[in-house]
């Protein structure tokens, strides 16, 4: 790994050559998901609070990696937050207010699928905020992350998933050709392709201005989705000093004896027809 990548906190696979087969991916993912459940138990036991920010270019795979994290974990601990466009009322609030409302209580891990950094990305490029609002935000964020998050004992991790221009175009075309992915498309998608270099400049400044010792950015190359997912989850696990917590598992009691007057089955309601 180059010195420049080390400085920026780039997360790379030990062997960046070749593709990971589905079988290899599923096997390694399964091991990581076991560790995620151990992290979950530790967070609940210690009353820890964790925020994980997922930012990145459109189609970079933020939702995909979050779904792998939450697939085998409890939604009461791992909470996926993807906020919609702010309402008129929220637009009149302090900008970061609606994000603070989602911050974790004891025993929670909040996964922000995009975050307050919208102001430094899409809002900046698309002109949804003024220059004054943007500059104020860039000065405010390092202070907020230090004083309101890290200094309050909340563990904060920030990941930026990056894809090449060619790979982004390929993934957009795949979405257009797959009816099950049409929900992922929005009018902003074509703009992210057309304004590739505007977004590049915005993201570069965002990372330079908000990459701090207390809240560093970790850049995840994501042209290879499987490798990116494994790398990110492994890094997240390695970066949090959790320990395995012994859990007293319940014992399954003996089955209740059948009463003499018990019905053979449920009588109310309708049984759905079998199609298979």
N, C-alpha and C positions, 0 to 999 in steps of 0.2 A: 504494500500500500504506500502511496506517495505521501510525503510530508504534508502536502497541501490537504489531502483527504483526511489525514489524521487530525489536522488542525480543525477541520470542519466537522469532525465526528462522523465521518462516513461509515456506514455499516455495510460490510461486504462479506460474501461467503468465503470460507477458507480456500476453496477451489472455484474460481469464477468461470472455468471452462466447462462446456458441455451443459446439457439440460438434465434436470432432475426428473426421473420418471414418476408417473403417478403413484406407483407402488412405493417408491422410496419416499416420496413426499408424504403420503398418508402414514407411513410407518414413523417417520420423524415427527410429523405433526402430532400423532397420537402420544408420543413421549412428552412433547411440550405441553399438550393439553392436560396430562396428568400433573405436571408441575404447576400449571395454572390453577388447578384445583387446590394444590398445596398452598400456593400463594393466597388463594381465596380464604382458606381456613386460617392462615396466619393473620391476614388482615382483620378478619372477624374476631379472632382471639385477642389481638393486641389493640383493637380499636383504631387501627391505622387508617389514614385517609390518603387516597392516591388520585391524581389527575393525569390522564394521558391525552395529549393533544395530537390529533392526526390532521396534518395539512398536506397539500400536494397539488400537483396539476390535475386537471380533469382526466379521468380514466386511469389514474395512477394506481388505483386499487385500495383506497382507504376503507371502503365498505367491505371489501373482500377479506382483508386482514382482521377487521373488527368482528366479522361474522365467524371467523375461525377461533378467535379468542373467546367469544361468547357461546360457542356451540356446545361446550361441555361444562359451562360454569353457571352459577346462579344469577338470574337477573336482579336479585335483591342485593347482590354484591357488585357485580360488573354491570354498570348501568350505561347503556349506549345513548348518547345525547346528540341528536342532529336537529338543531333548531331551524324552524322555517323562517321565511322573510319576516322581519319585525313588523308588528302592528303599528298603527299610528300612535298609540299610547306609548309603546316601547321606543319609538323614534324620539319621543319627547323626554325620555329618561337619560340618565348618564349612560354613555355608550356601553360600558361593560356590565351594566346592572343586570341585564337578563342572563348573562353568563354566570355571574356570581350566584344567582338564585339556584343554579344547578350544581354548585360546589358540593363536595362530599361531606356527609356526616361520618361519625366513627363507623368503621367496618365497611366502607364503600370505596369502590374504584370507578371513577367516572371516565368514560371513553368519549371524548369530544370529536365527533365526525365533522370536521371544520369547527372553528372556534372564534374567539375574539379577533383572530388574525384575518378574518374576512375584510376588515378595514384596510389592512396593508396589501391585500391581494385584489379580489374582485371589485371592492368598492373604490379602490384607488384607480385601477385600470379603466373601469367603466364609468367613472365620474359620479359615483353615488355618494361621495362625501367631498367636502371642500378641501382645498389645500391646507387651510388652518386646522380643520378637524384631523386631517391625516398627520400633520406634523405634531400636533398635540398628542395624538395616539402613540406615535413612535417614541416620544419622550416619556410617556406615561407607563408603557408596558413593562419595561425592566423594573421600575419602582414597584408597580402593582404585584408583579410576580415575586419580587423579593419580600416586600412588606406584608402582603395580604395572603400569600400562598406559602412560600418556602419558610419564612420566619414563623409562621403559625403551625409549622410541623407537618404540612401537607407535602407529600412526595409528588414532584412534578416532572414529567417526561414529555419532551416535544419531538415529534417525528415529522419529517418532510419527505414524502414519497415523490420521486422524480422519474419521469419517463422521457424518452427522446421524442422529437417531433414526428418522426416516421412511425414510431410505435403508437403514439397518441392517435394519429390519423387512422391507423389500422384498427384500433379498438373502437373508434367512433363508427367506422364502416361496419364493423361486426355488430354493433348495437343497432344500427339502422336495418341490417339484414335479419335480425333476430327479434320476432315479435315479443318474446318474453323479456327483452331488454329495452323495449321502447319507453318504459316508465323512467329509465335513467336519462333520457334525452330531454334537453330544454333549449330554449332560444339562446341561452348563454354559451352552449356548447360550440356553435359555429364561431362565436366571437373568440372563444379561447384558442381556436385553431388560427383564426385570422390575425389575432393579436399575440401570437406566440412570443415575440420578442419584447412586447410591452410587459407581458406577464413575467418574462425572464428577468427584466430589469427590476420589476416590483418585488419579486421574490428574493432577488439578490440583496436589495437594500434591506428588506425585512429581516433576513437572516443576519446580515452584518450588524444591524442596529439592535437586535434583540437576542443575539447569541452571547450569553453571559455565563460567568463561572457558576452561578446559582441556578441557572435555567438554560443550559446549552441546547442547541439544535442538533439532532442526529439525522443526517441525510441518508435516505435509503434508495439506492438505485433499483428501479422497479420494472425495467423492461422484461425481466424474467419474474413473473408473478409468484411462482412457487418458491423460488429462492428468496425473494423479497419478504414473503410472509414468514418463512422460517427464520430468516435473519432478524427481523424485527421482534418477533415473539421471544426468540432466544436472548436478544439484547435486553428486552424489557425484564425478563426473568433474572438475568445476570446483574442488572443494575439495582435491583431491590434486595436488601439483605434479609430476606425471609428465611425462616427455618421450618422444618417439618413439625407440625403440631400433632401430638397423639390425640386421637378422637375415640371416645367411648361409643362404639357402634351398638345400636339396639339389637336385642335378640328377638327373633320372630316367635311369637307365642303359639301355643297349640291352637289348632282350628277349633272354632266354636261348634259344639255338637249340634246336629240338626234337630230343631224342635219337631214334634210329631205333626203339628198342623202347618208346617212350612210349605209355601207354594213351590212348585217346580221351577218357576221362573218369574220374571217381571211381567205383570198383567196389564198395567196401564201403558199408554203411549203406543206408538206405531213402530214396527220393525222396518228398517230401511231395506229395500230390495237388494239382493246380491247381484252384481254385474260381472263378477269374476269367478 
